[in-house]
Amino acid sequence: MILRRDRCQVLAVDLQERLVPAIADGETVAARAGILLAGGRLLGVPATISEHCADKIGPTRGDVIAAAGDAAAILPKRSFACHGSEPLRERMETLRLKGRDTLLVCGTEAHVCVLQSALAAAAQGLRVVLVADAIGSRRDPDRDIAIMRARDAGIAVATVEMALFEWLESADNPAFRDVLALIR
């Protein structure tokens, strides 16, 4: 399936101040998620950001919020799967009802909140894409197995650049140079 920007939404899971430093290559994971969110902002792809137990783990990193821009909804959760939070579930469903039936998922931890959110979203009828270079876990084997489980469950896997270039469709897109600047 080709990712069409008018049918996509992004879910950034738990990219929080005290969690990202514990993630293997966490700075890269957060940076790649930021590029995805910034590209989505430039191309009109709405974003939702989850915060897991923010009172314990801290808020979403400022760079992630800045990349997503003002239109992103930042919503709390206590369940591992984002669909366990009514505000998050309603946000994704509202966007789905507006034609945004493809959910790109990035964030942490790949084998817990990211995977459970992706599986729950797929069970709710969303076409789910796991953005492999924008997810992470404390241990690489957990991340790798999460990707394998997602694929086994029929969830597509892509990278940030795959998503951005599919959203652009052509070098003639007016946002092409701005998106290109994000990945260089």
C-alpha positions as CSV (number, residue, x, y, z in Angstrom):
1,M,0.0,0.0,0.0
2,I,1.2,3.5,-0.9
3,L,0.8,5.9,2.0
4,R,-1.4,8.8,0.9
5,R,-1.1,11.9,3.1
6,D,-4.8,12.6,3.0
7,R,-5.6,9.2,4.5
8,C,-2.9,9.2,7.2
9,Q,-2.5,10.2,10.8
10,V,0.5,9.8,13.1
11,L,0.6,8.4,16.6
12,A,3.8,9.3,18.5
13,V,3.9,7.0,21.6
14,D,5.5,8.1,24.9
15,L,8.5,10.1,23.7
16,Q,9.0,11.5,27.2
17,E,11.8,13.2,28.9
18,R,12.7,10.4,31.3
19,L,12.0,7.5,29.0
20,V,13.9,8.4,25.9
21,P,17.4,8.4,27.6
22,A,16.8,4.8,28.7
23,I,16.1,3.7,25.1
24,A,18.8,2.1,23.0
25,D,19.9,4.9,20.6
26,G,17.0,6.9,22.1
27,E,18.2,10.3,20.7
28,T,18.1,8.9,17.2
29,V,14.6,7.4,17.8
30,A,13.3,10.7,19.0
31,A,15.0,12.6,16.2
32,R,13.5,10.3,13.5
33,A,10.1,10.6,15.1
34,G,10.5,14.4,15.1
35,I,11.3,14.3,11.4
36,L,8.2,12.2,10.7
37,L,6.0,14.6,12.8
38,A,7.6,17.7,11.2
39,G,7.1,16.3,7.7
40,G,3.5,15.5,8.6
41,R,2.9,19.0,9.9
42,L,4.3,20.4,6.6
43,L,2.0,18.1,4.6
44,G,-1.1,18.4,6.6
45,V,-1.0,15.0,8.3
46,P,-2.5,15.2,11.8
47,A,-0.6,13.9,14.8
48,T,-1.5,12.5,18.2
49,I,1.0,12.3,21.0
50,S,0.5,10.0,24.0
51,E,2.1,10.5,27.4
52,H,2.3,7.5,29.7
53,C,2.1,8.3,33.4
54,A,3.6,11.7,32.8
55,D,3.7,12.4,36.6
56,K,6.4,9.6,36.8
57,I,8.0,9.6,33.4
58,G,7.8,13.3,32.6
59,P,6.2,15.2,29.8
60,T,6.8,14.7,26.1
61,R,10.2,16.1,25.0
62,G,10.1,19.7,23.8
63,D,11.8,18.9,20.5
64,V,9.1,16.3,19.7
65,I,6.3,18.8,20.6
66,A,8.0,21.5,18.5
67,A,8.3,19.1,15.5
68,A,4.6,18.2,15.7
69,G,3.4,21.8,16.0
70,D,0.4,23.3,17.5
71,A,-2.1,21.1,15.7
72,A,-0.9,17.9,17.5
73,A,-3.1,16.6,20.4
74,I,-1.1,15.6,23.4
75,L,-3.1,13.2,25.5
76,P,-2.5,11.2,28.7
77,K,-2.7,7.5,29.2
78,R,-2.1,4.9,31.9
79,S,-2.8,1.8,29.9
80,F,0.0,0.5,27.7
81,A,-2.1,0.5,24.6
82,C,-3.2,3.9,23.5
83,H,-6.6,2.5,22.7
84,G,-7.0,1.9,26.5
85,S,-7.3,5.7,26.9
86,E,-10.7,7.1,26.0
87,P,-9.4,10.5,24.8
88,L,-6.7,8.8,22.6
89,R,-9.1,6.3,21.2
90,E,-11.7,9.0,20.4
91,R,-9.0,11.2,18.7
92,M,-7.9,8.4,16.4
93,E,-11.5,7.4,15.7
94,T,-12.5,11.0,14.9
95,L,-9.6,11.2,12.4
96,R,-10.5,7.8,11.0
97,L,-14.1,9.0,10.4
98,K,-12.7,12.0,8.5
99,G,-11.0,9.6,6.1
100,R,-7.7,9.2,7.9
101,D,-7.8,5.4,8.1
102,T,-4.1,4.8,8.0
103,L,-2.2,5.1,11.3
104,L,1.6,5.5,11.4
105,V,3.0,4.6,14.8
106,C,6.3,5.7,16.2
107,G,7.8,6.1,19.7
108,T,8.7,4.0,22.7
109,E,8.9,1.3,24.0
110,A,8.5,-0.8,20.8
111,H,7.7,-4.0,22.5
112,V,5.2,-2.6,25.0
113,C,3.2,0.6,24.3
114,V,4.1,0.9,20.6
115,L,3.2,-2.8,19.8
116,Q,0.1,-2.9,22.0
117,S,-1.1,0.4,20.5
118,A,-0.5,-0.9,16.9
119,L,-2.2,-4.2,17.5
120,A,-5.2,-2.5,19.2
121,A,-5.5,0.1,16.4
122,A,-5.5,-2.7,13.8
123,A,-8.2,-4.6,15.7
124,Q,-10.3,-1.4,15.6
125,G,-10.1,-1.3,11.8
126,L,-7.2,1.1,11.2
127,R,-4.6,0.3,8.6
128,V,-1.5,0.4,10.8
129,V,2.1,1.1,9.7
130,L,5.0,0.7,12.2
131,V,7.7,3.3,11.5
132,A,10.7,1.1,12.2
133,D,13.5,3.7,12.4
134,A,11.4,5.8,14.7
135,I,10.6,3.2,17.4
136,G,12.9,1.9,20.2
137,S,13.2,-0.2,23.3
138,R,15.8,-0.3,26.0
139,R,17.1,-3.5,24.4
140,D,17.5,-4.0,20.7
141,P,16.1,-7.6,20.8
142,D,12.8,-6.3,22.3
143,R,12.5,-3.8,19.4
144,D,13.4,-6.4,16.8
145,I,10.9,-8.9,18.1
146,A,8.2,-6.2,18.3
147,I,8.7,-5.5,14.6
148,M,8.5,-9.2,13.8
149,R,5.3,-9.6,15.8
150,A,3.7,-6.6,14.2
151,R,4.5,-8.0,10.7
152,D,3.2,-11.4,11.7
153,A,-0.1,-9.6,12.7
154,G,-0.4,-8.0,9.2
155,I,0.9,-4.6,10.3
156,A,3.0,-2.9,7.6
157,V,6.5,-1.7,8.3
158,A,8.1,1.5,6.8
159,T,10.7,4.1,7.5
160,V,10.4,7.8,8.1
161,E,11.8,8.5,4.6
162,M,9.4,6.0,3.0
163,A,6.5,7.8,4.6
164,L,7.7,11.3,3.7
165,F,8.4,10.5,0.0
166,E,5.1,8.6,-0.4
167,W,3.3,11.6,1.2
168,L,5.1,14.0,-1.2
169,E,4.3,11.9,-4.3
170,S,6.4,14.0,-6.5
171,A,9.3,16.5,-6.5
172,D,6.7,19.0,-7.8
173,N,5.0,19.1,-4.4
174,P,5.4,22.6,-3.1
175,A,6.6,21.2,0.2
176,F,9.3,19.1,-1.4
177,R,12.3,21.3,-0.5
178,D,11.1,21.8,3.1
179,V,10.7,18.1,3.6
180,L,14.0,17.4,1.9
181,A,15.7,19.8,4.4
182,L,14.3,17.7,7.3
183,I,16.1,14.6,6.2
184,R,19.4,16.1,5.1
